[in-house]
Each structure stands twice: as C-alpha cells, then as structure tokens.
Amino acid sequence: MYKNLNYKGQKGKTQKRAGGSSRFGPRDRIQKARCQQLRALTEVVRVRWFLVMKLLRVVEAKSYTAHHSPHKMASPSDCKATIIDGKAIAQTIRSEIADEVRHLSQKYGKVPGLAVVIVGNRKDSQSYVGMKRKACAEVGIRSFDVNLPEEVPESELISKVHELNSNPDVHGILVQLPLPKHINEEKVLGEISLEKDVDGFHPLNIGKLAMKGREPLFQPCTPKAILQCCQILYDLAFVLFAKMVCNCFPFSLQGCLELLSRSGVSVKGKNAVVVGRSNIVGLPVSLLLLKADATVSIVHSRTPDPERLVREADIVIAAAGQAMMIKGSWIKPGAAVIDVGTNAVDDPTKKSGYRLVGDVDFEAACRVAGWITPVPGGVGPMTVAMLLRNTLDGAKRVIEQ
C-alpha cells in the first residue's frame, strides 16, 4: 500500500554526497522513521482487519453457536459458551498460506518442503501425520514422507534426520512424537537443523522461548495455535460487543481501528491456568502466555488443589491427557477454555467403537464458560495450520535470500 513512499530531503528531493551516496539530515531521518512505522502499522491493521472480517462472516453464519455445532451435547438454551470453530479459522489461515506459496512458485520457481518422520504404527500418530500430509497438498507445500518401523535403531533415525538436514528442497523437518522408548527424544530433536525445526522443539528454540527479550526462530505449533485461539476469543468478544452496541455492519474504518486497538491486548494481565506440564504443550504454552503478559499458573499431578486454581482462571488451557478431567464446576463463569486433549473413549454407537473427547467435560463446561474449543475441531486444525505457517516462514528465509 505504501511501497511508493519516498524519503525526500528538506527541499523535496534526496540529497547526494560526493560518490552518489544519500545524505539525510535529522528531519529526513525522522520522516524515514515515521514512514517505516506507518508501513508496519498498515500491515498490522491489514492482517487483523482481514481476520476480523472473516470472523464476522462466521458469526453471521452462526457457525460459532452451539446449536449448529457438530458437538451438540447440551441444548441451545443450556449452552451459554461461544464455541470456537477451529476448522473455519484454520481454513482462513491455509488460504493465506496457499496464496503465499503460489507467489513463491511463480516468482522463484520453488515451493516450501516439509519432511514428516514417523516411527512405528501408533494410531493417533498415524492420524496426525495423515492430516499434516493432506494439509501440505492443499496449500501446495511439497511433502517428504519418512516411515520407519517401531524397532528402528536410534542411529538410523538420526542418519535420516541428517539426510533431510542436507536436502535443499526440505525447509522443515518434523519428527512425530512420542518416539519408542528405546530412542532418546532429546538427542533426536537436537540433531534437527535449527533452521528447519518447524515443530519448535530444538533446545535452542525452547531456550529462547524461555528467555525474556529473546525470540525463537520457530514457536512450537500447538502452543502457537493455542495463543492464536486466545487472541481470536477476545477479537470476537469485541466484535460481538460492538455489534450489540452499534447494531450495524460493516463497521466504519474508525470503528474498526478502535476495535483492533482494544483487541490487541487479549491476554495481557489475564489469569491463565495451564493444566499439564508436558514438553510438547504444557511447558511451552505457559512460556508463550508469559511472554504475552498473562499471569500464569501450572497445574500438574502434584498440585494439591487443582480445582481451586482452575476456578480462578480467566483462561484455562487443558493439556493433561485425561478424558473429561476438568468438570463444569471447575470453570469460572465467562472464562475462555482451550481444550488441547484428544482422548478415545468407548462408544458402541460409533462404527469405530470409540469417540474422541477432550480433557474438559464439554457438556457441563459450555453451560458456564464464555468461550470453548470443541474436540475434535478446535485446537487440532489450528496446530496443523501453524505447522504450515512455520514451514512457509522457513522456506521464505531461504528462497527470498
């Protein structure tokens, strides 16, 4: 939008030193800084306006409401929570990624490449990997598949990782966790090239995530997806508030800017409780929330009174891996509940003999919470979208050099 902005001298033209180099005075430097700030602000407004308009369409279509959700456990009159449709939001992000991949292909003749390494035949791992490969195909990212048997030696797995590190067509490497017990996860993840660690689990990426004032090259996908969901919850809250007060669509540009400025501090100062402390979700998401200026508590297996802590939370991140552990009575009225858990429970009415549920008692929680993500269809699709985004970012660093 502002790509044609020029930084002029005080008399309206760029002054030159002997030898052809530009010479800027103090006033010129101020003008240049202002133009750079304007460019950055324009990009922020563009991205967030696009997301809010997408959310408005979803709200208008009522796909966020409980009575049109596939997870209809409570009646519409009972369910007070807004159900966040992770599939719809992830699809928006995928569309943006597909456009950027197409641009790379047309301009440079190259596309991002993602290698997914899976060891063994765990059903949940196979399911996740299948989703990731399908998602890559949808957005134009090239997929490299590495399937290894359960009994593969650790040395052979590391050798495969080294091969992928040296492959210039691979811009991201993901080793599906968990690995078999005879393989040292830390050692394998440490062998992945830092520039290709799109899962964000390299020790240096996690270390920078834990340090104030440092930013990792990649953020872990599921925690990154959770933070996106938290942001969207409060974006949507202000959208609904503005609709209630103004009763008009579309918003004026001035109203939109006010909306965006307000929603820019979504988790700042909020009380957030993370249930679970795994290396994959609990620990990194707590660090991300801390970076976003939330007040963070972690509930784990040795916490004496988890219910009390959860009940005080404005934001609950459920990542304990225990089916329906968090009851509706634990939830603070109006709280945002992000359910990361994916647990199989017996269900003879299903063809598979089981159904997937989260770590939260969905039926009870949606009567109390202000916002809640369903399982499936909540954090899962967003996690895959964040993986694609990390892969694209890694590819752009290399291709656009």
Summary of the structure (lengths in Angstrom):
residues: 401
radius of gyration: 23.3
end to end distance: 22.9
largest distance: 83.5
contacts: 1286
relative contact order: 0.13
helix: 47%
strand: 13%
